[in-house]
């Protein structure tokens, strides 16, 4: 099996995937065996938390794995803490949205000040309650309502679903970053393995973690995170759960203890030399106009490196049901007539040879 995997990885490298070993920074103490989210406030200071089976506690460790601080969240029951994010003012956001059974109705993100600035060992958080706009059954039959990835960007929170279903896509949701009760907004989706963590850097790099890889998205505009450059870094398969930028070109990645992959660990990935030496094509971009739409939707494609021979589109409702599809010779612009669709939110998926692009639109 090991030899087979090495062959597969070597074949992937020319297509923008780089096999890269992680450097072990330190083993983590046993009380962090269930570690999940990470935020690095310096190269020698990382805040983390367990996902479940622990209290509502943030722990700060140094690069030797020694605990140097902790903060208890007052009045909170930690059901399934999965990720933590930081905004540019230093505030932390702790996502209690682990949802393995896809049936939770008490999803929440807790907001606290920068824990490095808190006097004492406890704090009372604000609560950001939310629901998924595309969930109508509990549990969700599409198995796409579990989340382990959270990041903050331009005044908003973004969540990436883990997606246990068979679509192969994770959904990107947006929420306000202030206390309240909200219905999350569907922004986009991306083809990826199970997502276990995410973080974004002010230099314009988004890291999306899975158990055997991290994908860096950069050169994007606005919150079109997946339409710029995509660089994939592969490593051995273990229970990797947390990711945080240490600087613009370095990540810390944590590993949870697992019976097949024993030991909680903190790793470092320095990818600066790879981003500067490998050339990765920009992904095609799709515009869907107008949005919201009434009777028709104009689809326009840009950033195509090569012209595909065929184009296929599929339209799905928010229950994951295919409601429209067609395939024809490639056109950079075409119109879809929507008269047969009911009012509501939909996803359109385009398939162009090896590329797939998904966008959200609303039918009025």
N, C-alpha and C positions, 0 to 999 in steps of 0.2 A: 504493500500500500504506500509506504513512504517513497519508494522509487517512482511509483506512478504519479504521486502528487508533485514531485520535483519536475517530472516531464511536463505536466500540465502547466505549472507555473512558468517554466522557461518558454513555453509557447505563447503565454499571455503577455510577456514583457514587451514585445514589439508593438503591442496595441495600446500602450499607455498604462500598463499595470506593472509595477515594480516590486519584485520580491525583496523585502527588507527585514533584517533581523532587528528585534527590539533589544535595547540595552537595559538590563535589569538595574534599577536604581536601588531598590531595597525590598526585602520581605516585609509584609505588613503584619502587625500584631493580630493574634487570634480573635480578639473582639471585633476585628474588622473583616472577618471571613465572608460576611455578606455585603461587603462594600459595593456601592453602586455609582453615585455621582461624584464628580471631582470639580473643584475650582482651585487653580493655582494662583495665590496672591503674590508669590515670589518663587524663585527656583528652589528655595528651601522651606517653603510653607504651603501646604496643600490642605484644603478643607474637603472632607468627605463625609459620608453617612452610610449606614446599612439600609437595605431595602425593607426587610421585615424581620420580625423576631427580636427587635430592639426597640428602645424608646425613641421619642422624637428628638434625636441628638445629632448635632454636627460635631465632628472631631477634626482637630488640626494636627497634622503630623509633619515632621521634618523629613529631609532626604535620607535619614537613617531609619525611618519607620517609627520614630519615637513620638508619642503623643505629647504635644506641647500646649494644647488648649482644648476646650469643649464648650458647647453652648446647648442648653436645654430649651426647647420651644414650649412655653407655657400653654396649657389648655388644649393641647393637640394630641390626638391618637394617631400614631404613625401606622397606617394600614399597610401601605406599600410605597415607601419613598423610592423613587427611581432615578431622578436626576436633579442636579442643582445648577443654576446659572447665575451670572452676575451681570448687572448693567453698568453703564459707564459712570454712574454715581456711586458705585460700590455696593448697592443693594443686592441681597441674595434672594433667589426664588427657588423654593424646594418643592418639587413636583410629587405630590402624593396621588399618582394616577396609574400605578401598576394595576393591571386589570386582566390577569391571565384568563379569567372566565368570561370576559367581555360583557359583564352584567352589572358593573358598578353604577350607582346613581349618586355617589357622593365624591366625585372627582374634585380635587382642589389643589391649588398651588399656594404655598405660604410665602409671604414676603417679609423679610427682616432687614434691618440695616446691616452694613458691612460688619460681620462678626468680629473683625479685628478692632473695631471701634467701640464694641459693647463693653461696658463696665460690669463686671460680675460674670456669672455663669448661666444666666437665663434671660429670655426675652419673650415678649408676647407678640406674635406675628399678626399681620393682616392676612385675610383670606380671600383668594380669588377662586370662586366656585365656577365650574363650567360643565357643559354637556356637549356632546357631539351632534351637529345638526343633521347628520345622515344616519343616525341610529333610531330605528323604530321598533326593534325587537330586543328583548333582554333575556338571554344573551344574544349578542349580535351574530347572526348566522354566517356572515362573511368573515368572522374572526379577525376583524381589523379595528378593534377598539381597545387594544392594549397599547401602552405608550411607555417608552423608557428614555426618550430624548427630548431635551428642552434647551433652548438658547434665547437670548435677548438681543434684539436688533432694532435700532431706530425707534425706540419707544414702545415696542411691542414684544410680546412673547410668542415664540414659535415652537410647535410640538410636531414631532415626526412619529407616526404610528409604527409599531413593531410589525404588524401584519402577519399573523399566523396563517392567513388564508392562502389561496392558490393563485391570486392575481399577480404576484411578483412585484407589486408596487406598494410603497409606503406613502401615506397621505400626509401632507403638510398642512397644519392648522395654525391660525393666528388668534391671539387673545390680547386684550388690553393688559397693561402691567400694573393696574391699580385695583384695590379691593372692590368686590362686587360679584354679581352672578351673571354669567354670560353664556351665550351659545357661540362656540368656536366657529371661525370662518375658514372654510376650505380654500386654500391658496393654490396648491399645486400637488403634484405627486412625482415620485421618482422610483425608477426601477432599482432595487437593491435587495441584498439578503436581509435577514432579520436585523433591525436597527436597535442597538443597545445603548447608545449615547450620542451626544452631539455638543459642539461648542463652536463659537465664532470669534474671530479676532478682528480688532479695529483696522487692520491692514487690508481687510476684505477677503478673508479666507474662512470657509466653513468646513469643519471636520465632522464627518458622519461615520460613526463606529459600528462595526459588526464584529462577530467573534473571531473572524479570520482576516479582517482587513480594516483599513480606514481610508475613506475617500475624501480628498480635499477638493472643494469647489472654489474657484476664484475667477477673477475677470468677469464677474457678473455685474448687472446693473439693477439698482433698486432691490426689491425682494425676489427677483427672478434668479434665485440662487443656483438653479440647475441648468441654466442656459449659457453659462460661460465655459471655462476650461474645467476638465474633470481629470484628476490624477488619483490612481488607486494604488495603495501600498499594501502588499500582502504579507502575512506572517502566519505562524503556526496557530492552529485552531485550539483555543482554550476559552474559558468563560470570562471574556473581557466585557466589562460593564461601564467603566467611566473613562472620559476623555476630556482633557483641558489643554488649552494653549499655555505654554510657559513663556514663549515669545512668538514672533511671527513665523518662525520656521522650526519650532520645536513643540512636541506634544508630550504630556504625561498620559499614560494609559494604565488603568488598573485592571487587575484580574481578581475575580471572586474565587474563593475556595470551592472546589468541586471534587467529588469522589474520583472522577476520571482525570482531573487536572488539579492535583492537590496544591494547597498553599495560596494565600492571598498575597499578591505582588504588585509592585509599582514599577512600570517600565517607562523608558524614554524613547521617542522616535524623533530623530533629527532628519528632516526631509529637504533641507535647503539646497543641497547639491543636486538632488534629483529634479526638483522643479526648474532649476536653471539649465539643466542639460537635456531633459527629454522634451520633445515637442508633442503636444497633444492637441488634436483638432478641436475647434469649438463645436459644440453641439448645435444641431439645427434648432431654430427658434420658430414657434408658431404663434401667430396672432389670430384671435377669434373676435370678430367685430360685427355688429355692435354687441355689447355685453352690459346689461341684459339685452336679449334679442326678442323680437316678436315673431315674424313669419319666416325669417331667414337669417343665416349666420355665414358671414364671409370668412373663409380660412385663407391665411396668407403665410407662406413659408420663407424664412431667410436663413442666412449663414450655412448654406448647403455647400459642403466641400466637393461632393460629387452629385450627379443627378441620378436618382434611382429610376428604374424602369417602371415599377409599379408603386401604387399608393393605396393603402387601405385605411378606412376610418371606421371606428366603432364608437357608439354613443351609449353610455351607461347611466341609469338613474342612480339615486343615492342609496338604493338597496342592492347595488351591484348587478342589476339585471341589464342585459343587453337589449336595447330598445330600437337601435338603428345600426345598419352597417352597409358598407359598399366597398368595392375594389375596382380600380380603373388605372389606365396609363397615367404616369405622373403629370401633375399640373402644379405650378407654384401657387396658384390661386384658384379657388373654386367655391361654390355656394352650396350650403346644405339647407333644404327647406324643412321647416320645423312644425308645419301645420298639424302633423299627427301626434305631436308631443303635448302632454299636459303641462300646465304651469309648474315651475319648480326648478331645482338645481340639478345639473347634469355634468358628467365628465365626458370629454371627447378624447379619444386615443387615436393617434396617427401612427402607422407602422410604415417605415421607409427603409427597406432592406434591413440592415442591422440596427437601425435606430427606432425607438419608440418615444413619442412625446405625448403627454397628457395635460389637458387644460380644463379648468372649470368654466361653465357658463350657466346663465340663468335664462329660462324661457318665461317671458311675461304672458 
